[in-house]
Amino acid sequence: MGKKSKQKVQARPQATAYDVAVSVVPAAYLCGIRLFARPCVHADGSAAACAFTGRVLLGLGIAALLLAFMRLTGADKATKRSFDLFLVIVGVLMMALPGTALALCDDPAMACRAIMLPFSRVMGVVLCLCAIACELVADHEEPTGRKRRR
């Protein structure tokens, strides 16, 4: 009879503080967009010019949260690196779209210009920095599996 060989299962790498930060930032962004950095509401209940912008920013936040979750469940470094790149792209879109490609109200005292625009830009920068930090740290990670002695 032949020898039975056991297949070695690789240990899953532990989540670092950077992984947690990349997951918390999109969640905080979604909470902020839904709670205090929401689009303007007119007194008569009609939709403001920034209503579509608010929906797009909400969609970007959901996309960032899904990418962060998929990054946590990713097994290898190449998968995590690709999700880091996608998170940087989403962060840049969070910064660049409102006020330039997507319309906001004309009055600078309106909530969309006073709260939603700076909040979106700051959170986009934070998301980009966290994703870039994860990318830089990924090169220095040590495998967590035990080494075989010979």
C-alpha positions as CSV (number, residue, x, y, z in Angstrom):
1,M,0.0,0.0,0.0
2,G,1.1,3.5,-0.7
3,K,1.7,6.2,1.8
4,K,-1.1,8.6,2.4
5,S,0.0,12.2,2.2
6,K,-1.7,14.8,4.2
7,Q,-2.5,18.0,2.5
8,K,-1.3,21.0,4.4
9,V,-3.8,23.7,5.0
10,Q,-2.4,27.2,5.1
11,A,-3.3,29.3,8.1
12,R,-5.5,32.3,7.5
13,P,-3.5,35.5,8.1
14,Q,-4.6,37.6,11.1
15,A,-6.4,40.9,10.6
16,T,-4.1,43.8,11.3
17,A,-5.1,47.3,12.6
18,Y,-4.9,48.5,9.0
19,D,-7.5,45.9,8.0
20,V,-9.8,47.1,10.7
21,A,-9.3,50.8,9.7
22,V,-10.1,50.0,6.1
23,S,-13.3,48.4,7.3
24,V,-14.3,51.1,9.8
25,V,-13.9,54.1,7.5
26,P,-16.6,53.1,4.9
27,A,-18.9,52.2,7.8
28,A,-18.4,55.6,9.4
29,Y,-18.8,57.2,6.0
30,L,-22.2,55.5,5.5
31,C,-23.3,56.5,9.0
32,G,-22.3,60.1,8.3
33,I,-24.0,60.3,5.0
34,R,-27.3,58.9,6.4
35,L,-27.3,60.8,9.7
36,F,-25.8,64.3,9.4
37,A,-24.2,64.8,5.9
38,R,-27.3,64.3,3.9
39,P,-28.6,66.3,0.9
40,C,-30.7,69.4,1.4
41,V,-34.4,69.3,1.9
42,H,-36.6,72.3,0.8
43,A,-39.3,73.6,3.0
44,D,-42.0,72.5,0.6
45,G,-40.6,69.0,0.4
46,S,-39.4,69.1,-3.1
47,A,-36.1,67.5,-4.1
48,A,-33.0,69.7,-4.1
49,A,-30.4,69.8,-6.8
50,C,-28.1,67.7,-4.6
51,A,-30.5,64.8,-4.1
52,F,-28.9,62.8,-6.9
53,T,-25.4,63.6,-5.5
54,G,-26.5,62.2,-2.2
55,R,-27.6,59.0,-3.8
56,V,-24.4,58.6,-5.7
57,L,-22.3,59.2,-2.5
58,L,-24.4,56.7,-0.7
59,G,-23.8,54.1,-3.4
60,L,-20.0,54.8,-3.3
61,G,-20.1,54.3,0.5
62,I,-21.9,50.9,0.0
63,A,-19.4,49.9,-2.7
64,A,-16.5,50.8,-0.3
65,L,-18.0,48.8,2.5
66,L,-18.5,45.8,0.2
67,L,-14.9,46.1,-1.1
68,A,-13.6,46.3,2.5
69,F,-15.5,43.2,3.5
70,M,-14.3,41.3,0.5
71,R,-10.7,42.5,1.3
72,L,-11.1,41.0,4.8
73,T,-12.2,37.6,3.3
74,G,-9.5,37.6,0.6
75,A,-7.0,34.8,1.1
76,D,-3.9,35.9,-0.7
77,K,-1.9,39.1,-1.1
78,A,-2.7,39.7,-4.7
79,T,-6.5,39.7,-4.0
80,K,-6.0,42.1,-1.1
81,R,-3.9,44.4,-3.3
82,S,-6.5,44.5,-5.9
83,F,-9.1,45.5,-3.3
84,D,-6.8,48.1,-2.0
85,L,-6.5,49.6,-5.5
86,F,-10.3,49.6,-5.9
87,L,-10.7,51.3,-2.5
88,V,-8.3,54.0,-3.6
89,I,-10.4,54.5,-6.7
90,V,-13.6,54.7,-4.7
91,G,-11.9,57.2,-2.3
92,V,-10.9,59.4,-5.2
93,L,-14.4,59.3,-6.6
94,M,-15.7,60.3,-3.1
95,M,-13.4,63.3,-3.2
96,A,-13.8,64.4,-6.8
97,L,-17.4,63.9,-7.8
98,P,-19.5,66.1,-5.5
99,G,-19.3,69.7,-6.6
100,T,-17.5,69.0,-9.9
101,A,-19.3,66.3,-11.9
102,L,-22.3,66.1,-9.6
103,A,-24.5,69.2,-8.9
104,L,-24.9,70.8,-5.6
105,C,-27.1,73.7,-4.5
106,D,-26.0,77.2,-5.4
107,D,-26.2,78.7,-2.0
108,P,-22.9,78.1,0.0
109,A,-25.0,78.1,3.3
110,M,-27.0,75.0,2.2
111,A,-26.3,71.7,4.0
112,C,-24.9,70.0,0.9
113,R,-22.1,72.6,0.5
114,A,-21.5,73.2,4.1
115,I,-21.6,69.7,5.5
116,M,-21.9,67.0,2.8
117,L,-19.1,68.3,0.5
118,P,-16.3,68.6,3.1
119,F,-17.4,65.4,4.8
120,S,-17.2,63.5,1.6
121,R,-13.8,64.9,0.7
122,V,-12.3,64.3,4.1
123,M,-13.6,60.7,4.2
124,G,-12.4,60.1,0.7
125,V,-8.9,61.2,1.7
126,V,-9.0,59.0,4.8
127,L,-10.1,56.0,2.8
128,C,-7.3,56.5,0.3
129,L,-4.7,56.9,3.0
130,C,-5.9,53.7,4.8
131,A,-5.9,51.7,1.6
132,I,-2.5,52.9,0.6
133,A,-1.2,52.1,4.2
134,C,-2.6,48.6,3.8
135,E,-0.9,48.3,0.5
136,L,2.5,49.4,1.9
137,V,2.2,47.1,5.0
138,A,1.2,44.1,2.8
139,D,4.8,43.9,1.5
140,H,6.2,43.4,5.0
141,E,3.7,40.9,6.3
142,E,5.1,37.6,7.5
143,P,3.2,34.4,6.9
144,T,1.5,33.2,10.1
145,G,1.8,29.4,9.3
146,R,4.4,27.3,11.1
147,K,7.6,26.5,9.3
148,R,8.5,22.9,8.9
149,R,11.8,21.7,10.4
150,R,14.0,19.4,8.5
